[in-house]
Amino acid sequence: MRVLRGVALVVVLSALVGAAHAVKGPRQHEIRMRSNSFSPRTLVIGVGDTVVWINRDIVRHNAVRDSLFDSGELRGGERYAWVASDTGEIAYRCTIHSRMRGSIRVVDRP
């Protein structure tokens, strides 16, 4: 009886792990704004994925890519979300702090 339970448990766990890897769809990615930097500074995402910028600092920041997105000024704790609709390399910046720069590479989902 114990052997059957062990086998059943292995089968169930294998099915769950396989199902987790099989899920393919839009995902959400977080970029933190803190200490005058974006973290992560570079990010690779798929078309349809959402990027959420969260200001974890005490000063205001923004995330801007001309003609694509503009978060407006975010206070500490505020967030802004953007959905990638096309592939490509996207360089963005904080217009409040000129040294704050980041990049996102959007790829086709396999």
RAFEN-V344015 format. One record per backbone hydrogen bond with DSSP energy under -1.0 kcal/mol. NH is the residue of the N-H (numbers start at 1). CO is the residue of the C=O. If there is no record, write none. Layout:
NH:CO + NH:CO
//
This chain:
5:1 + 6:2 + 7:3 + 8:4 + 9:5 + 10:6 + 11:7 + 12:8 + 13:9 + 14:10 + 15:11 + 16:12 + 17:13 + 18:14 + 19:15 + 20:16 + 21:17 + 22:18 + 29:50 + 31:52 + 32:39 + 33:54 + 34:37 + 39:32 + 43:103 + 45:105 + 47:107 + 48:84 + 49:46 + 50:27 + 51:82 + 52:29 + 53:80 + 54:31 + 55:78 + 56:33 + 61:74 + 64:93 + 65:69 + 68:65 + 69:65 + 71:63 + 74:61 + 77:55 + 78:75 + 80:53 + 82:51 + 84:49 + 88:106 + 90:104 + 92:102 + 93:64 + 94:100 + 100:97 + 102:92 + 103:41 + 104:90 + 105:43 + 106:88 + 107:45
//
